[in-house]
Amino acid sequence: MSETSAELVERAARVIPGGVNSGRRRTTPPLVVQNARGAYLEDADGQQLVDYYGGAGTAVLGHADPFVTESVASASARGLHAGVGVSLPEIELAEQLTEVIPSADQVLLCNSGSEATAYAVRLARAVTNRPFIVRMEGSYHGWHDAVIPFSPGVVPHVNGLTLTCTYNNLAVLDELFRRYPDRIAGVILEPLVHNCGPTVMPDDGYLKAVRALCDDFGALLIFDEVVTGVRHHLGGVQALWGIHPHLTTMGKALGNGFPIGVVAGPSHLMQQWNTHDDGKAVFAGTFNGNGAAVAAALAVLDRLRDGQAHAHMFRLGEAMRTGLQEVADRAGVQAHATGFGSAFTLWFGPRPRCHLDVRKGDHQLFARYRRTLRTLGHFEKADVDGGRSVISASHTERDIAATLEAAGPALRAALDAGRGES
Ligand SMILES: Cc1ncc(COP(=O)(O)O)c(C=O)c1O
């Protein structure tokens, strides 16, 4: 690292604990971003990187998309935040979201994915009058107590209200429902898991069976589509696969870099919020429906509506997965190019069906491979936690080809370094 980055890292660490503003932003070696445009990052040393982290999956159109920036700039000129009542752009965004999300008659806006999942959990508890929430090990739904029960600072009686289950394992979920038949308010899951390194796809029939169990036991199924929503389809994977949850959360790609979260569902549930005369569950937030985020989201929906950008990203995603699998096969290493649509992860281990399989992967090789790739100008976060990579509408076939060309030498170097260590 040059003086410039090293100095900034040191300055950051003096005044920001660990030098980063989220535990999920830690990466080794540290990264100081100077600017992010289209498919590229530039670090403080001037190194250009083809970026596959995409602002933690937010930059579906690419960084600093001019259409989004222009939409936000013109909204800014009109004033971004009266903070009372509603505005025409908020109405238009809600109309468009309810049009594209199959399970939603109504939506509410907040500022992040974590807020959205916190609200969804609250609503499930409010309408069922039950305490327990089921989450899947290996998934991530944000930073709040109900979905991160293991964090220090979560008091034991709150921690005890979250039950942890295994993705793709109906027997474990069935057992939980039988043990607590009238205590489980809801099950929250990523319909396909993008948060544990490799992408974990649902087994055939799994999501339908989870919905049926929830219905049988009077619990709500929450699809956390914070990553999958907009990125894989404007209405989330529920629109692609025809499986409908009771409640849906979205965020990330909808704002293309501007902070937004969405809670969506049928009217009879959504009207339980105290935004409605008949509702009592508290939904509040000074910045909900903020004009910048709403203008960005309207621009994103506009840009993606005709399906061309999705087709482009899915094509590049497929090319990347196919190419990476070939690279790994040529290197003679056990690997699976996992992913879906624009998301991909070259995973060194057995094809994962749940977090237990993820533990069996070669996490060291994963980190070494990605760190080496970075030295060659291609950025994939070298941490299994949050290590999903994404392609944006700004990436080109040339970007993918260049990354695939670098992937072979990076993998060979990572394998050699591993042999050196053992
Ligand atoms: C599936 C999922 N849900 C929720 C969240 C939390 O969103 P945010 O970081 O915007 O609070 C994330 C963040 O990575 C996520 O991946």
PDBQT file of the ligand as one rigid body, heavy atoms in Angstrom, charges set to zero:
ROOT
HETATM    1  C1  LIG A 501     -30.643 -10.090   2.932  1.00  0.00    +0.000 C 
HETATM    2  C2  LIG A 501     -30.330  -8.850   3.696  1.00  0.00    +0.000 A 
HETATM    3  N1  LIG A 501     -31.252  -8.332   4.504  1.00  0.00    +0.000 NA
HETATM    4  C3  LIG A 501     -31.036  -7.202   5.206  1.00  0.00    +0.000 A 
HETATM    5  C4  LIG A 501     -29.829  -6.557   5.129  1.00  0.00    +0.000 A 
HETATM    6  C5  LIG A 501     -29.589  -5.304   5.921  1.00  0.00    +0.000 C 
HETATM    7  O1  LIG A 501     -29.651  -4.212   5.081  1.00  0.00    +0.000 OA
HETATM    8  P1  LIG A 501     -28.914  -2.846   5.492  1.00  0.00    +0.000 P 
HETATM    9  O2  LIG A 501     -27.451  -3.142   5.537  1.00  0.00    +0.000 OA
HETATM   10  O3  LIG A 501     -29.326  -1.889   4.405  1.00  0.00    +0.000 OA
HETATM   11  O4  LIG A 501     -29.434  -2.434   6.815  1.00  0.00    +0.000 OA
HETATM   12  C6  LIG A 501     -28.831  -7.064   4.303  1.00  0.00    +0.000 A 
HETATM   13  C7  LIG A 501     -27.522  -6.386   4.199  1.00  0.00    +0.000 C 
HETATM   14  O5  LIG A 501     -26.559  -6.908   3.689  1.00  0.00    +0.000 OA
HETATM   15  C8  LIG A 501     -29.080  -8.243   3.574  1.00  0.00    +0.000 A 
HETATM   16  O6  LIG A 501     -28.140  -8.774   2.778  1.00  0.00    +0.000 OA
ENDROOT
TORSDOF 0
